[in-house]
Amino acid sequence: MNQGWIYTDRITPTSAGLRVVDFYASRYRHSSPAQWQARIEAGQIQSQGTPVAADDRLQPGQVLAYHRPPWSEPPVPLDFEVLYEDEDLMAIAKPAGLPVLPGGNFLTHTLLHQLQRRYPDHPPTPVHRLGRGTSGLVLLARSPLARSVLSRQMRDSTAQAHNPQAPQTIRKTYRALIGPSDLSDRFTLTTPIGKVAHPVLGHVYAASPTGLSAYSEGKVLQRSPESTLVEVTIRTGRPHQIRIHLAAAGYPLLGDPLYPPGGVPLGLAPDAAAKMPVPGDTGYYLHAYRLSLPHPRTPKTIELTCPPPPILAIRYSSRD
């Protein structure tokens, strides 16, 4: 069991006048109105330290606090390997299944919490994130300089994505497994990525003609009758970019429960266990394989590689 958590919301003018129970049921659709009613009646939702009633009307600027009781988090792999470290930077190998940041049913079973436990005095902080089901390189900042410089470089890389000739300061390369394909040996994917409606989460990111620009360059590493191993370098850092881009091209990642061909989770419906697919679900094969960046304190370029799992490694036949 973890220690529980307090989630806060400040009421905006558009939500003012709603009943408390209606606000939570519409904003957090992972729970039913009856479940929110029960939490309110148990005193778990408070305003200025005082429990509220389900029928109370909200005021603009009011702050609500949902005191979630301690809960048992799903088991995940919690250990990680340090691949590189100095006074400014650290790079680790994240296992598939471990979330980077808290969210949903994960609070302590996250990379962030494990870093705080392992380095209690000065915990390094992630400067980017990987999806829960994605394994591989995560870059961490250990100094204010590194946090500032790396965050700026990643923003600049995304801002210049429309220009393929612009210098790419940070290069992030991934391995992914898709089904049999007729993809060109080298390919470019530029489908815009934006928010689309999700019946539980409110929205998820997906292929969208009104979304933000996104740019991925890929190459085929190996083909077989059952699958295609690809390597993808991204110039932008849109959420779930590689999953969405390959699905939008007609080749979703093998085992991806959310993004079908087209890159939009159309017709979302619960599976046989009444579970709605969400971006944090695992089962696909994606690995942050290589990272190249200039050191934030020196002009030296750092090249980092994280060996892929066997299913994402190039396979050689006995004839090779």
C-alpha positions as CSV (number, residue, x, y, z in Angstrom):
1,M,0.0,0.0,0.0
2,N,1.2,3.5,-0.8
3,Q,0.5,6.6,1.4
4,G,-2.4,7.9,-0.7
5,W,-2.5,11.2,-2.5
6,I,-4.3,14.6,-2.6
7,Y,-5.5,15.8,-6.0
8,T,-6.5,19.5,-6.2
9,D,-8.6,21.4,-8.7
10,R,-9.2,25.1,-8.9
11,I,-12.7,25.9,-10.2
12,T,-12.7,28.0,-13.4
13,P,-15.6,30.3,-14.4
14,T,-16.9,27.7,-16.9
15,S,-17.3,25.1,-14.1
16,A,-18.8,27.5,-11.6
17,G,-22.3,26.7,-10.6
18,L,-21.9,22.9,-11.2
19,R,-22.7,20.5,-8.4
20,V,-19.6,18.9,-6.8
21,V,-20.6,15.4,-8.0
22,D,-21.3,16.6,-11.5
23,F,-18.0,18.4,-11.7
24,Y,-16.0,15.2,-10.8
25,A,-18.1,12.9,-12.8
26,S,-17.7,15.0,-16.0
27,R,-14.0,15.8,-15.4
28,Y,-12.8,12.4,-14.3
29,R,-14.8,9.9,-16.2
30,H,-12.7,6.9,-15.0
31,S,-15.2,6.7,-12.2
32,S,-19.0,6.7,-12.3
33,P,-21.2,9.4,-10.7
34,A,-22.2,6.8,-8.0
35,Q,-18.5,6.3,-7.2
36,W,-17.9,10.0,-6.9
37,Q,-21.0,10.3,-4.7
38,A,-19.7,7.7,-2.4
39,R,-16.3,9.4,-2.1
40,I,-18.0,12.7,-1.3
41,E,-20.2,11.1,1.3
42,A,-17.1,9.5,2.9
43,G,-15.5,13.0,3.3
44,Q,-12.8,12.5,0.8
45,I,-13.4,15.7,-1.1
46,Q,-12.8,18.9,0.8
47,S,-12.7,22.6,0.3
48,Q,-10.4,24.6,2.7
49,G,-10.2,21.5,4.9
50,T,-13.9,21.0,5.2
51,P,-15.8,18.1,3.5
52,V,-18.2,19.2,0.8
53,A,-21.6,17.9,0.0
54,A,-22.5,16.3,-3.4
55,D,-25.1,19.0,-4.2
56,D,-22.9,22.0,-3.2
57,R,-22.6,24.5,-6.0
58,L,-19.1,25.5,-7.0
59,Q,-17.7,29.0,-7.0
60,P,-15.1,30.4,-9.4
61,G,-11.6,30.2,-7.8
62,Q,-12.7,27.6,-5.2
63,V,-10.1,24.9,-4.6
64,L,-11.3,21.3,-4.2
65,A,-9.0,18.6,-2.8
66,Y,-9.7,14.9,-3.3
67,H,-8.0,12.9,-0.6
68,R,-7.5,9.5,-2.2
69,P,-6.9,6.8,0.4
70,P,-3.8,4.6,0.2
71,W,-4.1,1.9,-2.4
72,S,-2.2,-1.1,-3.7
73,E,-0.4,-0.3,-7.0
74,P,-0.1,-2.7,-9.9
75,P,3.2,-4.6,-9.8
76,V,5.9,-3.3,-12.2
77,P,9.6,-3.8,-12.6
78,L,11.2,-1.3,-10.3
79,D,14.9,-1.7,-10.9
80,F,16.9,0.1,-13.5
81,E,20.5,0.2,-14.8
82,V,22.6,3.4,-14.8
83,L,24.3,3.7,-18.2
84,Y,26.1,7.0,-17.8
85,E,26.5,9.6,-15.1
86,D,28.6,12.7,-14.3
87,E,27.9,15.9,-12.2
88,D,25.3,17.2,-14.6
89,L,23.8,14.2,-16.4
90,M,22.6,10.6,-15.8
91,A,21.2,8.2,-18.3
92,I,19.4,5.0,-17.2
93,A,17.8,2.0,-18.9
94,K,14.1,2.0,-18.1
95,P,12.4,-1.4,-18.2
96,A,9.2,-1.8,-20.1
97,G,6.2,-1.5,-17.8
98,L,7.7,1.1,-15.4
99,P,5.9,4.5,-15.6
100,V,8.2,7.5,-15.6
101,L,5.9,9.9,-13.7
102,P,2.9,9.3,-11.3
103,G,-0.5,9.0,-12.9
104,G,-3.6,6.8,-12.7
105,N,-2.9,3.8,-10.4
106,F,0.8,4.6,-10.2
107,L,2.3,6.8,-7.5
108,T,5.4,5.0,-5.9
109,H,5.7,2.4,-8.6
110,T,7.3,5.0,-10.9
111,L,10.8,5.8,-12.1
112,L,10.5,9.3,-10.4
113,H,9.8,7.7,-7.0
114,Q,12.6,5.1,-7.4
115,L,15.1,7.9,-8.2
116,Q,14.0,9.7,-5.1
117,R,14.5,6.6,-3.0
118,R,17.9,5.7,-4.5
119,Y,19.2,9.3,-4.4
120,P,17.3,10.9,-1.4
121,D,19.6,14.0,-1.1
122,H,19.8,15.1,-4.7
123,P,17.5,13.0,-6.9
124,P,18.0,13.4,-10.6
125,T,15.0,14.5,-12.6
126,P,13.8,13.2,-16.0
127,V,14.1,15.8,-18.8
128,H,11.8,13.7,-21.1
129,R,9.6,10.7,-20.7
130,L,9.0,7.3,-22.2
131,G,5.6,5.6,-22.4
132,R,5.1,3.0,-19.7
133,G,5.4,0.2,-22.2
134,T,8.5,1.6,-23.8
135,S,11.9,0.5,-22.6
136,G,15.3,2.0,-23.0
137,L,17.2,5.3,-22.5
138,V,15.9,8.0,-20.2
139,L,18.0,11.1,-19.8
140,L,18.1,12.7,-16.3
141,A,19.4,16.1,-15.1
142,R,21.5,16.3,-12.0
143,S,22.2,20.1,-12.0
144,P,20.1,23.2,-12.6
145,L,22.3,23.9,-15.6
146,A,21.5,20.6,-17.2
147,R,17.8,21.0,-16.6
148,S,17.8,24.4,-18.2
149,V,20.0,23.6,-21.2
150,L,18.4,20.2,-22.1
151,S,14.9,21.5,-21.8
152,R,15.7,24.4,-24.1
153,Q,17.4,22.1,-26.6
154,M,14.4,19.8,-26.7
155,R,12.0,22.7,-27.2
156,D,14.1,24.1,-30.0
157,S,14.3,20.7,-31.7
158,T,10.5,20.5,-31.8
159,A,10.1,24.1,-32.9
160,Q,12.3,23.5,-35.9
161,A,10.7,20.3,-37.0
162,H,9.2,21.9,-40.1
163,N,12.7,22.4,-41.4
164,P,14.4,19.0,-42.0
165,Q,17.7,20.9,-42.8
166,A,17.8,22.6,-39.4
167,P,20.5,21.2,-37.0
168,Q,19.2,18.6,-34.7
169,T,21.0,19.1,-31.4
170,I,19.5,16.1,-29.6
171,R,18.9,12.9,-31.6
172,K,16.7,10.2,-30.2
173,T,16.5,6.9,-32.0
174,Y,14.2,4.0,-31.2
175,R,13.7,0.4,-32.3
176,A,10.1,-0.8,-33.0
177,L,8.5,-3.9,-34.2
178,I,5.6,-3.8,-36.7
179,G,3.9,-6.4,-38.8
180,P,4.8,-7.5,-42.3
181,S,5.2,-4.3,-44.4
182,D,6.1,-2.8,-47.7
183,L,7.6,0.3,-46.1
184,S,10.5,1.7,-48.1
185,D,13.9,0.9,-46.7
186,R,14.0,4.6,-45.6
187,F,10.9,6.6,-44.9
188,T,9.7,9.9,-43.4
189,L,6.5,10.3,-41.4
190,T,5.0,13.7,-40.8
191,T,1.3,13.1,-39.7
192,P,0.3,15.9,-37.3
193,I,-0.5,14.8,-33.8
194,G,-3.2,16.3,-31.6
195,K,-5.9,15.6,-29.0
196,V,-9.0,13.4,-29.8
197,A,-11.9,12.5,-27.4
198,H,-11.5,9.5,-25.1
199,P,-14.5,8.2,-23.2
200,V,-12.6,7.7,-20.0
201,L,-9.6,10.1,-20.0
202,G,-11.4,13.0,-21.7
203,H,-8.8,13.0,-24.5
204,V,-5.8,11.1,-25.9
205,Y,-3.2,12.0,-28.5
206,A,-3.7,10.7,-32.0
207,A,-3.3,11.4,-35.6
208,S,-5.2,14.6,-36.3
209,P,-5.3,17.0,-39.3
210,T,-5.6,19.9,-36.9
211,G,-2.8,18.7,-34.6
212,L,0.8,19.9,-34.1
213,S,3.6,19.2,-36.6
214,A,5.5,16.0,-36.0
215,Y,8.5,14.6,-37.8
216,S,10.0,11.1,-37.8
217,E,12.7,9.5,-40.0
218,G,12.9,5.8,-40.2
219,K,14.7,2.9,-41.8
220,V,13.9,-0.8,-42.1
221,L,16.5,-3.0,-40.3
222,Q,15.1,-6.4,-41.0
223,R,12.1,-8.0,-42.6
224,S,10.4,-11.4,-42.1
225,P,7.1,-13.0,-43.1
226,E,5.8,-12.2,-39.6
227,S,7.3,-8.8,-38.7
228,T,9.4,-5.8,-39.7
229,L,12.1,-4.4,-37.4
230,V,12.4,-0.6,-37.9
231,E,14.6,2.1,-36.4
232,V,13.0,5.6,-36.1
233,T,14.7,8.9,-35.2
234,I,12.3,11.6,-34.0
235,R,12.9,15.4,-34.5
236,T,9.8,16.3,-32.4
237,G,8.7,15.0,-29.0
238,R,5.0,14.6,-29.4
239,P,3.3,12.2,-27.0
240,H,3.3,8.6,-28.4
241,Q,4.8,9.9,-31.6
242,I,6.3,6.7,-33.0
243,R,3.2,4.6,-32.1
244,I,0.9,7.1,-33.8
245,H,3.1,7.8,-36.8
246,L,3.6,4.1,-37.7
247,A,-0.1,3.4,-37.1
248,A,-1.1,6.3,-39.2
249,A,1.1,4.9,-42.0
250,G,-0.9,1.7,-41.7
251,Y,1.6,-0.3,-39.6
252,P,0.8,-0.2,-35.9
253,L,3.3,-1.6,-33.4
254,L,2.7,-5.3,-32.8
255,G,0.7,-5.7,-29.6
256,D,-0.4,-2.0,-29.4
257,P,-3.8,-2.1,-27.7
258,L,-4.7,1.5,-28.5
259,Y,-3.5,2.7,-31.9
260,P,-4.8,0.7,-34.8
261,P,-4.1,1.4,-38.5
262,G,-4.8,5.1,-39.1
263,G,-3.3,6.2,-35.8
264,V,-6.7,7.2,-34.2
265,P,-8.3,5.0,-31.5
266,L,-11.7,4.8,-33.3
267,G,-14.6,2.8,-31.8
268,L,-13.1,2.6,-28.3
269,A,-14.9,-0.1,-26.3
270,P,-14.1,-2.1,-23.2
271,D,-12.4,-5.5,-23.8
272,A,-13.8,-8.8,-22.5
273,A,-12.7,-7.8,-19.0
274,A,-14.6,-4.4,-19.3
275,K,-11.2,-2.5,-19.5
276,M,-11.0,0.5,-21.7
277,P,-7.7,0.8,-23.6
278,V,-5.5,3.8,-22.5
279,P,-2.1,5.0,-23.6
280,G,-0.3,3.5,-20.6
281,D,-1.3,0.0,-21.5
282,T,1.6,-2.3,-22.5
283,G,2.1,-5.1,-24.9
284,Y,3.8,-3.3,-27.8
285,Y,7.5,-3.4,-28.7
286,L,9.3,0.0,-28.6
287,H,12.8,0.7,-27.2
288,A,14.7,4.0,-26.9
289,Y,17.9,2.7,-28.4
290,R,20.3,5.6,-29.0
291,L,20.7,9.1,-27.7
292,S,23.1,11.8,-29.0
293,L,23.5,15.2,-27.4
294,P,26.0,17.9,-26.7
295,H,27.0,18.0,-23.0
296,P,25.3,21.0,-21.3
297,R,28.6,22.1,-19.7
298,T,31.1,21.3,-22.5
299,P,31.1,21.2,-26.3
300,K,31.6,17.4,-26.1
301,T,29.0,15.3,-27.9
302,I,27.8,12.3,-25.9
303,E,26.7,9.1,-27.6
304,L,24.6,6.7,-25.5
305,T,23.3,3.3,-26.5
306,C,21.0,1.0,-24.6
307,P,21.0,-2.6,-25.9
308,P,17.5,-3.6,-27.1
309,P,15.6,-6.6,-25.8
310,P,16.0,-9.8,-27.9
311,I,12.8,-9.3,-29.9
312,L,14.1,-5.9,-31.1
313,A,17.7,-7.1,-31.9
314,I,18.8,-7.8,-35.4
315,R,18.7,-11.5,-36.0
316,Y,21.3,-13.3,-38.0
317,S,20.8,-16.6,-39.7
318,S,23.3,-19.5,-39.6
319,R,24.1,-18.6,-43.2
320,D,25.3,-15.0,-42.3
